[in-house]
Amino acid sequence: MRSKLPKTDRQVTVSDHALVRWLERVNKIDVSVYREQIASVCRDAMAIGATSIQIDGFLYLFDPNTSTIITVLTPDQRKHRNYGDQPKTWMFGKEKANGYADTL
């Protein structure tokens, strides 16, 4: 049972990690299914040394050295980011049937 605490207007931020754990542990959502979906669309691109893959406008960024998918960006999020030199982006979907893109 919660104790009575004074009300506050303090802003509270929930991290992405906390949100995922809450969905998984409190709401009993099996996130392993979603992990595998994400991994399956990145696996082939990672195998050839790409650092990202673009599928239907979404950009999946990963570190090929650690086989870790870092994030997934929407087209709007991509407009506001500076990637520097992204050596290889593998494109698939509506933008391009398949193949490398020199730029994002």
N, C-alpha and C positions, 0 to 999 in steps of 0.2 A: 504494500500500500504506500502511496506517495505521502510524504509529509507536506504540510502546508508551507509553501515558500512565498516570500513576497513577490508580487508581480513586477516585471521589469520590461522595458522596451528594448533591451539589448538585442542586437542582431546576432543570430546564430547561423553558422554555416555548417552544412553537412558535406563532408568530402565524398568524392565519387566512391572511394574505397568503402567508407562507412555505409553508403547507400547500397552498394552491391552486397555487403555482408548482411545488412538488414533484410534485403529481399530474400537472400539465401537462407538465413537462419531464423528470422522471425516469421516471414511469410512462406517459408518452406518451398521457395522456387528453386528448381534444380538448374543452377547456372552452368553446369558442366555441358548441358546441351547447347547453350549459346556459345560457350567457349569453343566447342568443336566446330560449330558453324563458322565462326570467325576464322579459326585455324585452317579449316578446309579451303576457304577462298584465298588464303595467303600462302599456303604450303608450296605450290608450284613456283610462284614468283620468288619466294625466299630461296628455293632450291637452285635457282639460276643466278642468285646474287643481287636481286633487286632490293631496294630499300623501301619500296611502297608499291601498292597496287591500287588502281582506280577502277571501281566497278559501279556502273550506273550513277556516276557523279560523286560517289563517296570515296574518299581517299583513306586507305588503310596504311598507316606508317609503322614500320617495324625496324628492328635492329637485327640484321642478318647474322651478326656475330654471336648473339645470344638467343636467336630464334624467339625473340619477344615481340609481340605486337604491342605497340606503344599506345596508339589511339586511332580513332576513326573520326574523320572530319566530314562535315556536310559541305556542299558547294559554297554556302554563305560563310562558313568558318574559314574555308580555304582562302577567300578573298582578303581576309584581314591578317594573314600570316606571311612571314618572310621565311622561306625555307633555305635560302642560300643555295649551295650546289647540291641538288639531289641527283646523284649519278644515274639512277635507273628507276623509272616508274613504269610498271607494266600496266597497260590499259586494257580493259575488257568491258564490254557492255555497249551502251548506246553511243558513247563518244567515239569508239574505235572498235572494230571487230576483234582485233588482238594485235599485240606488238608493242614495241617500246615507244615511249614519248620522250623527246629530248628535254622538254620543259613541262612544268606543271601548269 
